Amino acid sequence: MDFTITTTSALPFDATVTAVRDALADQGFGVLTEIDIAATLHTKIGETVPPQLILGACNPQLAHRALQSEPR
């Protein structure tokens, strides 16, 4: 079972991250959290993996509307 949504970018990693942040901002989303998976795994268990980030994005207007219709 696959739980991911993927796309491929021809840009280098750092440029891709910038492009994603810009695209999110264009749609009214801000990045509230950032988890650097590669750095965390290296620090915690000494493993080296390719660069990977989890960006926790939020659109305040959409979040407010969602909470109004379902507060739980």
ZABA-585957 format. One line per field, with one value per residue: residue number from 0; x, y, z of N, C-alpha, C in turn. Coordinates in steps of 0.001 Angstrom, whole numbers, plus 500000, padded with zeros to 6 digits. Layout:
N
k <- c(NUM / ...)
n.px <- c(X / ...)
n.py <- c(Y / ...)
n.pz <- c(Z / ...)
ca.px <- c(X / ...)
ca.py <- c(Y / ...)
ca.pz <- c(Z / ...)
c.px <- c(X / ...)
c.py <- c(Y / ...)
c.pz <- c(Z / ...)
END
This chain:
72
k <- c(0 / 1 / 2 / 3 / 4 / 5 / 6 / 7 / 8 / 9 / 10 / 11 / 12 / 13 / 14 / 15 / 16 / 17 / 18 / 19 / 20 / 21 / 22 / 23 / 24 / 25 / 26 / 27 / 28 / 29 / 30 / 31 / 32 / 33 / 34 / 35 / 36 / 37 / 38 / 39 / 40 / 41 / 42 / 43 / 44 / 45 / 46 / 47 / 48 / 49 / 50 / 51 / 52 / 53 / 54 / 55 / 56 / 57 / 58 / 59 / 60 / 61 / 62 / 63 / 64 / 65 / 66 / 67 / 68 / 69 / 70 / 71)
n.px <- c(500853 / 500589 / 501324 / 502023 / 502456 / 503952 / 506298 / 508477 / 511354 / 513416 / 515163 / 517942 / 518156 / 518021 / 517029 / 514610 / 513292 / 513031 / 511362 / 509064 / 508337 / 507755 / 505614 / 503727 / 503359 / 502248 / 499723 / 498650 / 499654 / 501706 / 504856 / 504952 / 506352 / 509436 / 511080 / 514133 / 514932 / 517237 / 519295 / 518327 / 518249 / 520959 / 522069 / 520716 / 520928 / 523181 / 523008 / 523342 / 521506 / 519929 / 519221 / 516246 / 513165 / 510491 / 507850 / 505709 / 502829 / 500457 / 497352 / 495962 / 493297 / 491899 / 492320 / 490916 / 488279 / 487921 / 488035 / 485772 / 483739 / 484241 / 485196 / 486665)
n.py <- c(498825 / 502170 / 505275 / 507758 / 510854 / 511795 / 513705 / 514664 / 516641 / 518596 / 520319 / 521150 / 519935 / 522033 / 524197 / 523123 / 522916 / 525635 / 526374 / 524886 / 526032 / 528628 / 528079 / 527108 / 529438 / 531094 / 530027 / 530738 / 529415 / 528897 / 527803 / 526081 / 524227 / 522437 / 519534 / 518139 / 515370 / 513919 / 515129 / 514632 / 511784 / 511297 / 512546 / 511252 / 508419 / 507955 / 507411 / 507907 / 509489 / 510450 / 513993 / 515079 / 516598 / 517356 / 519421 / 521229 / 522595 / 525309 / 526858 / 529557 / 530600 / 528458 / 526524 / 527648 / 527647 / 524870 / 524094 / 525392 / 523935 / 521367 / 520951 / 519043)
n.pz <- c(500000 / 499126 / 500485 / 499632 / 497855 / 494974 / 493032 / 490403 / 490179 / 488124 / 489161 / 491377 / 494810 / 496864 / 495354 / 494591 / 497063 / 497653 / 495505 / 496120 / 498596 / 497659 / 495915 / 497737 / 499267 / 497310 / 497203 / 499585 / 501801 / 504664 / 505928 / 508806 / 510277 / 510011 / 509243 / 509119 / 507746 / 506971 / 508507 / 511095 / 511232 / 510897 / 513173 / 515302 / 514883 / 513419 / 510708 / 507183 / 504789 / 501674 / 501081 / 502639 / 503400 / 505610 / 505247 / 507149 / 506341 / 506426 / 505809 / 507067 / 506755 / 505562 / 507530 / 509674 / 508651 / 508417 / 511103 / 512028 / 510858 / 511746 / 514778 / 516163)
ca.px <- c(500000 / 501408 / 500711 / 502761 / 502209 / 505286 / 506536 / 509904 / 511829 / 514730 / 515990 / 518673 / 517348 / 517774 / 516164 / 513287 / 512700 / 512635 / 510210 / 507902 / 507950 / 507143 / 504318 / 502837 / 503042 / 501343 / 498389 / 498244 / 500168 / 502990 / 505491 / 505003 / 507370 / 510342 / 511852 / 515227 / 515037 / 518628 / 520053 / 517831 / 518730 / 522408 / 522323 / 520141 / 521352 / 524405 / 522752 / 523414 / 520497 / 519842 / 518470 / 514789 / 512529 / 509041 / 507393 / 504347 / 502264 / 499119 / 496668 / 495141 / 491879 / 491342 / 492325 / 489817 / 487034 / 487830 / 487720 / 484407 / 482801 / 484514 / 486172 / 487522)
ca.py <- c(500000 / 503374 / 506422 / 508961 / 511582 / 512173 / 514382 / 514735 / 517968 / 518622 / 521268 / 520616 / 519836 / 523331 / 524985 / 522505 / 523334 / 527032 / 526401 / 524383 / 527091 / 529708 / 527605 / 527096 / 530838 / 531596 / 529494 / 531200 / 528536 / 529178 / 526625 / 526233 / 523325 / 521819 / 518433 / 517719 / 513937 / 513488 / 515591 / 513949 / 510399 / 511303 / 512904 / 510291 / 507021 / 507881 / 506980 / 508924 / 509305 / 511648 / 515101 / 514967 / 517497 / 517381 / 520786 / 521292 / 523830 / 525656 / 528033 / 529937 / 530733 / 527112 / 525852 / 528206 / 527113 / 523452 / 524002 / 525832 / 522879 / 520178 / 521396 / 517959)
ca.pz <- c(500000 / 498995 / 501153 / 499254 / 496621 / 494528 / 491768 / 490118 / 489809 / 487478 / 489906 / 492525 / 496021 / 497511 / 494480 / 494667 / 498338 / 497471 / 494598 / 496861 / 499539 / 496874 / 495433 / 498899 / 499596 / 496268 / 497489 / 500909 / 502847 / 505274 / 506508 / 510259 / 510808 / 509049 / 509815 / 508243 / 508010 / 506845 / 509676 / 512285 / 511238 / 511108 / 514571 / 516252 / 514738 / 512642 / 509329 / 506147 / 503746 / 500818 / 501687 / 502663 / 504357 / 505776 / 505480 / 507690 / 505802 / 506894 / 505284 / 508221 / 506419 / 505376 / 508836 / 510454 / 508083 / 508767 / 512529 / 512213 / 510466 / 512557 / 515773 / 516682)
c.px <- c(500893 / 500661 / 501385 / 502211 / 503577 / 505231 / 508045 / 510255 / 513205 / 515694 / 516818 / 517802 / 517016 / 516848 / 514741 / 512578 / 512223 / 511397 / 508940 / 507415 / 507233 / 505749 / 503300 / 502399 / 502074 / 499904 / 497918 / 498706 / 501498 / 503543 / 505663 / 506092 / 508216 / 511126 / 512870 / 515497 / 516483 / 519445 / 519628 / 518339 / 520234 / 522751 / 521892 / 520702 / 522574 / 524228 / 522836 / 522418 / 520490 / 519019 / 516957 / 514258 / 511045 / 508691 / 505951 / 503740 / 500840 / 498625 / 495699 / 493646 / 491222 / 491296 / 491168 / 488475 / 486843 / 487445 / 486293 / 483410 / 483018 / 485607 / 487074 / 488648)
c.py <- c(501230 / 504567 / 507730 / 509578 / 512084 / 512978 / 514449 / 516143 / 517847 / 519557 / 520553 / 520698 / 521203 / 524222 / 524424 / 522919 / 524780 / 527135 / 525919 / 525431 / 528234 / 529309 / 527554 / 528521 / 531436 / 531144 / 529852 / 530319 / 529065 / 527889 / 526874 / 525376 / 522779 / 520738 / 518005 / 516246 / 513474 / 513891 / 514855 / 512513 / 510330 / 511574 / 511800 / 508882 / 506847 / 507425 / 508169 / 508573 / 510553 / 512745 / 514904 / 515913 / 517182 / 518827 / 520721 / 522627 / 524039 / 526894 / 528459 / 530047 / 529361 / 526350 / 526342 / 527676 / 525647 / 523285 / 524469 / 524725 / 521588 / 520502 / 520294 / 517673)
c.pz <- c(500000 / 499580 / 500768 / 497980 / 496179 / 493237 / 491593 / 489668 / 489168 / 488205 / 490969 / 493790 / 496618 / 496667 / 494483 / 495948 / 498234 / 496587 / 495297 / 497854 / 498810 / 496385 / 496567 / 499251 / 498580 / 496507 / 498902 / 502060 / 503367 / 505835 / 507997 / 510889 / 509672 / 509769 / 508770 / 508550 / 507972 / 508067 / 510940 / 512348 / 511459 / 512577 / 515528 / 516127 / 513839 / 511198 / 508378 / 505054 / 502867 / 501497 / 501539 / 503723 / 504436 / 506093 / 505963 / 507306 / 506286 / 506174 / 506376 / 507916 / 506261 / 506697 / 509692 / 509955 / 508463 / 510233 / 512826 / 511874 / 511249 / 513572 / 516326 / 515724)
END
